[in-house]
Amino acid sequence: MHLEPKFGSNVRSWLSSMWTDYLDQLLEAGFSEREASLNIERNKSSLFVDGVPNDDQRLFDVMDDDVLVGSLWLAKMDDQGAHEWFVYDVVIDQAFRGRGFGRSTMQAAEDYVRSQGGTKLTLNVFGPNLVARGLYESMGYSVLAVGMRKNLN
């Protein structure tokens, strides 16, 4: 497994499906349609300009030899030396899940961040995503906060 940078039309097609998947995750986690849409618009405007990632974003295809198995989106979080990075998205395509690609991708993300002088890698995971939560915990990621909500309608 290795990472290859995403470019051009590959980024545009990925963005379209990524925002759709993110909307589904927000709704599953209990966000209203309006809250989810506002969240996505805020992220689009701050992280991308006309569909092009800003300079702090790193987009990768996750490859198994010459086969595309998923994607990874990382970003530098601080301007002062970029010691902290953030995992915005990691997706392994359904057909390739359960084969260790998620773990390998996260290890590759850690290796990349280290190679860039990074010393911390942070991520968010939605509560209902128990598989991802288990993976991250098994790799030594610590819970920093737990957000909870109860819809009263």
C-alpha positions as CSV (number, residue, x, y, z in Angstrom):
1,M,0.0,0.0,0.0
2,H,1.3,3.5,-0.8
3,L,0.0,7.1,-1.1
4,E,-0.1,9.1,-4.4
5,P,-1.0,12.8,-4.4
6,K,-4.4,13.6,-6.0
7,F,-4.3,16.2,-8.9
8,G,-6.7,18.0,-11.2
9,S,-9.9,16.2,-12.3
10,N,-9.1,13.4,-9.8
11,V,-9.5,16.1,-7.0
12,R,-12.8,17.4,-8.5
13,S,-14.4,13.9,-8.7
14,W,-13.2,13.0,-5.2
15,L,-14.6,16.3,-3.8
16,S,-18.1,15.7,-5.1
17,S,-18.3,12.2,-3.6
18,M,-16.5,13.3,-0.4
19,W,-19.0,16.1,0.4
20,T,-21.9,13.7,-0.3
21,D,-20.5,11.1,2.1
22,Y,-19.8,13.8,4.7
23,L,-23.4,15.1,4.5
24,D,-24.6,11.5,5.1
25,Q,-22.3,11.2,8.2
26,L,-23.4,14.5,9.6
27,L,-27.1,13.5,9.2
28,E,-26.4,10.0,10.7
29,A,-24.7,11.7,13.7
30,G,-27.8,13.8,14.4
31,F,-27.2,17.1,12.6
32,S,-30.2,18.7,11.0
33,E,-30.2,19.2,7.2
34,R,-29.6,22.9,7.8
35,E,-26.8,22.4,10.3
36,A,-25.1,19.9,8.0
37,S,-25.4,22.2,5.0
38,L,-23.9,25.1,6.9
39,N,-21.1,23.0,8.2
40,I,-20.2,21.8,4.7
41,E,-20.4,25.3,3.2
42,R,-18.1,26.6,6.0
43,N,-15.6,23.9,5.3
44,K,-15.8,24.3,1.5
45,S,-15.1,28.1,1.7
46,S,-12.3,27.8,4.2
47,L,-10.4,24.8,2.8
48,F,-10.9,25.1,-0.9
49,V,-11.0,28.0,-3.4
50,D,-13.1,27.1,-6.5
51,G,-12.6,23.4,-5.8
52,V,-8.8,23.7,-5.4
53,P,-7.4,22.8,-2.0
54,N,-5.5,25.6,-0.1
55,D,-1.8,25.3,0.5
56,D,-2.2,23.5,3.8
57,Q,-4.2,20.6,2.4
58,R,-2.7,17.3,1.2
59,L,-4.9,14.9,-0.8
60,F,-3.9,11.4,-1.6
61,D,-5.1,8.3,-3.4
62,V,-4.5,5.1,-1.4
63,M,-3.1,2.6,-3.8
64,D,-2.5,-1.2,-3.5
65,D,0.1,-1.6,-6.3
66,D,-1.8,0.0,-9.2
67,V,-5.3,-0.4,-7.7
68,L,-7.1,2.6,-6.1
69,V,-8.5,1.4,-2.8
70,G,-9.3,4.7,-1.0
71,S,-8.4,8.3,-0.2
72,L,-6.7,10.3,2.5
73,W,-7.1,14.0,3.3
74,L,-4.6,15.6,5.6
75,A,-4.0,19.3,6.6
76,K,-1.4,21.3,8.5
77,M,-3.1,22.8,11.5
78,D,-0.6,25.5,12.6
79,D,1.4,28.1,10.7
80,Q,4.2,28.0,13.2
81,G,6.2,25.1,11.9
82,A,3.2,22.8,11.1
83,H,3.9,20.5,14.0
84,E,0.2,19.5,14.3
85,W,-1.7,18.0,11.4
86,F,-5.3,16.9,11.1
87,V,-6.9,13.9,9.3
88,Y,-10.0,15.4,7.6
89,D,-11.0,12.2,5.8
90,V,-9.8,8.7,5.3
91,V,-11.9,6.3,3.2
92,I,-11.3,2.8,2.1
93,D,-13.6,1.8,-0.7
94,Q,-16.2,-0.8,0.4
95,A,-14.8,-3.6,-1.7
96,F,-11.4,-3.3,0.1
97,R,-12.5,-3.0,3.7
98,G,-11.5,-5.6,6.2
99,R,-8.1,-6.2,4.6
100,G,-6.0,-3.9,6.8
101,F,-6.0,-0.9,4.4
102,G,-7.4,1.4,7.0
103,R,-4.6,0.7,9.4
104,S,-2.0,0.9,6.7
105,T,-3.4,4.2,5.5
106,M,-3.3,5.7,9.0
107,Q,0.3,4.4,9.4
108,A,1.2,6.0,6.1
109,A,-0.5,9.3,7.2
110,E,1.6,9.2,10.4
111,D,4.8,8.5,8.4
112,Y,4.0,11.4,6.0
113,V,3.3,13.9,8.9
114,R,6.6,12.9,10.6
115,S,8.4,13.4,7.3
116,Q,7.1,16.9,7.2
117,G,8.3,17.7,10.7
118,G,4.9,17.0,12.3
119,T,4.7,15.8,15.9
120,K,0.9,15.5,16.4
121,L,-1.9,14.0,14.3
122,T,-5.4,14.7,15.3
123,L,-8.8,13.6,13.9
124,N,-12.5,13.6,14.6
125,V,-14.7,10.5,14.3
126,F,-18.5,10.5,14.5
127,G,-19.9,8.5,17.4
128,P,-21.8,6.0,15.2
129,N,-18.6,5.0,13.4
130,L,-17.6,2.2,15.8
131,V,-15.3,0.5,13.4
132,A,-13.2,3.6,12.8
133,R,-13.2,4.5,16.5
134,G,-11.9,1.0,17.3
135,L,-9.1,1.3,14.7
136,Y,-8.0,4.7,16.0
137,E,-8.0,3.5,19.7
138,S,-6.0,0.4,18.8
139,M,-3.4,2.6,17.1
140,G,-3.0,4.7,20.3
141,Y,-5.2,7.7,19.5
142,S,-6.7,9.2,22.7
143,V,-10.1,10.6,23.1
144,L,-9.8,14.4,23.6
145,A,-13.5,15.2,24.1
146,V,-16.9,13.7,23.7
147,G,-19.7,15.7,22.2
148,M,-23.3,14.6,22.9
149,R,-26.7,15.7,21.8
150,K,-30.3,14.7,22.3
151,N,-32.9,15.8,19.7
152,L,-36.0,16.8,21.6
153,N,-38.5,16.9,18.7
